[in-house]
Amino acid sequence: MDLGIASSTAVISGGSTGIGKAAAAALLAEGAGVVLLARTKTTLDETVAELRALGHPGPVVGIQADVTDRASVEVAARQIELEFGRVQILVIAAGHRMRRLDRQLFWDDGDWAADLDVKTVGMLRVIRALHPLLDKTGAGRIVNIGGVAGETVWEGALTHGLNNAAMHHATRYLARDLAPEGITVNAVVPGLVATEWRVGWTAAAAGKAGKTTEEFLDAYLAKLGVLLGRWAESAEVAEAVAFLASQRAGYITGTSLIVDGGITVNAL
């Protein structure tokens, strides 16, 4: 299926790793050009080189930007405007991983605020800065990467859940706010995904539990209630992102597309 986004320009925050990186590869495969925003230059440069090596025709550019810093995001937006002009697709994938598993109720205020500042407020900063560049002829797409922690309760994931629930709400709010400008806003809501970080976390947790990675993962998937009995590959989530970013999804807005292998069936 031709998604109708060849020659489009996509900007992806948090684009150097995980789902953001996978989304970049999926959009490049459809002929889009991609601008990656990320905080760590070395990782950003490595990802740009890796994506360019795929051989897709669209350009791949990395711009160092910190979504917790308004000035940094606005400088990146000006650079995007100079190099690309209009932007058709904006994917928001930046966010903190679960940093600690201690009881988050007893974190300091600053720790709570720091988690919310990246995913929730960072999302709003990026959308605000890129809004003047977003296509307003009906081709503008915003795709937020949420998570099932916003729909159910995961262990040790209070702020993670708050961030995702806020993003899901903001998706609906912004869909209403931006509809008159021809911009759709949707969210992809993944469950357990085999990102680089999650693979490392699983191996470490398995070792701590005295199990093989496979034994630990099977037990963890069963505990979460993943109906399909496996975790998602990042590319599977990225395909959902590419669809919602495409012209085929022009009549979809304010929707959260759950890609979780059935976790939330047990929570709804």
Buried (B, 14 or more C-beta within 10 A) or exposed (E): EEBBBEEBBBBBBBBBBBBBBBBBBBBBBBBBBBBBBBBEEEBBBBBBEBBBEEEBEBBBBBBBBBBBBBEBBBBBBEBBBEEBEBBBBBBBBBBBEBBEEEEBEEBEEEEBEBBBBBBBBBBBBBBEBBBEBBBBEEBBBBBBBBBBBBBBEBEBBBBBBBBBBBBBBBBBEBBEEBEEEBBBBBBBBBBBBBBEEBBEEBBEBBEEEEBEBEEBBBEBBEEBBBEEEEBBEBBBBBBBBBBBBBBBBEEBBBBBBBBBBBBBEEEE
